[in-house]
């Protein structure tokens, strides 16, 4: 059943979620904007879009039915770390 549910979600086009009313949206978006202004992360993606992408990735771990809570948290932190490292501007630390 889980496999069929995932297949349904993957095949069905869904509108992008609107995260703007979530309490984390503002601070995370501001952090991305500040990092872009400081030249720490790439600036070719709007901070709001980065927040939406990060939220979607993080929610995917929260929705994983077959993982324990500790594994979901560990994996979510790893993906966030990889996501942020991938946004770095070449040569930034």
C-alpha positions as CSV (number, residue, x, y, z in Angstrom):
1,X,0.0,0.0,0.0
2,X,2.8,2.4,0.8
3,X,4.4,1.8,-2.6
4,X,1.1,2.5,-4.4
5,X,0.5,5.7,-2.3
6,X,4.0,6.9,-3.3
7,X,3.4,6.1,-6.9
8,X,0.1,8.1,-6.8
9,X,1.8,11.1,-5.4
10,X,4.7,10.9,-7.9
11,X,2.4,10.6,-10.9
12,X,-0.1,13.3,-9.8
13,X,1.0,16.9,-10.6
14,X,0.5,18.9,-7.4
15,X,0.7,22.7,-7.0
16,X,3.7,24.0,-5.1
17,X,2.7,24.4,-1.5
18,X,2.4,27.9,-0.1
19,X,4.6,28.0,3.0
20,X,4.4,31.7,3.5
21,X,2.0,31.5,6.4
22,X,4.2,29.0,8.3
23,X,6.0,30.5,11.3
24,X,9.4,29.3,10.0
25,X,9.0,30.8,6.5
26,X,10.0,34.4,7.5
27,X,13.2,33.6,9.5
28,X,14.4,31.0,7.1
29,X,13.8,33.2,4.1
30,X,15.6,36.1,5.9
31,X,18.5,33.8,6.6
32,X,18.8,32.9,2.9
33,X,18.5,36.5,1.9
34,X,21.2,37.5,4.4
35,X,23.5,34.7,3.2
36,X,23.0,35.8,-0.4
37,X,23.7,39.4,0.4
38,X,26.9,38.3,2.1
39,X,28.0,36.3,-0.9
40,X,27.9,33.1,1.0
41,X,25.3,31.2,-1.1
42,X,24.4,31.5,-4.7
43,X,22.1,34.3,-5.6
44,X,20.3,32.9,-8.7
45,X,17.4,31.5,-6.7
46,X,15.0,33.7,-4.8
47,X,15.2,33.2,-1.0
48,X,11.5,32.5,-0.9
49,X,11.9,29.6,-3.4
50,X,14.9,28.3,-1.4
51,X,12.7,28.2,1.7
52,X,9.9,26.4,-0.2
53,X,12.4,23.8,-1.5
54,X,14.0,23.2,1.9
55,X,10.5,22.9,3.5
56,X,9.4,20.4,0.9
57,X,12.6,18.3,1.4
58,X,12.2,18.4,5.2
59,X,8.5,17.5,5.1
60,X,9.4,14.4,3.0
61,X,11.3,13.1,6.0
62,X,8.5,13.9,8.4
63,X,6.1,12.0,6.2
64,X,8.3,8.9,5.9
65,X,6.2,6.1,7.4
66,X,8.8,3.4,7.5
67,X,11.5,5.3,9.4
68,X,11.8,5.7,13.1
69,X,11.7,9.3,14.5
70,X,15.4,9.3,15.3
71,X,16.3,8.1,11.8
72,X,14.0,10.7,10.2
73,X,15.6,13.5,12.2
74,X,19.1,12.3,11.5
75,X,18.4,12.0,7.7
76,X,16.6,15.3,7.6
77,X,19.6,17.0,9.2
78,X,21.9,15.3,6.7
79,X,19.8,16.5,3.7
80,X,19.6,20.0,5.0
81,X,23.4,20.0,5.5
82,X,23.9,18.7,1.9
83,X,21.3,21.2,0.6
84,X,23.1,24.2,2.2
85,X,26.6,23.0,1.1
86,X,25.3,22.8,-2.4
87,X,24.2,26.4,-2.3
88,X,27.6,27.7,-1.4
89,X,29.3,30.0,-3.7
90,X,32.6,28.6,-5.0
91,X,35.4,29.5,-2.6
92,X,33.1,30.4,0.4
93,X,33.4,28.7,3.7
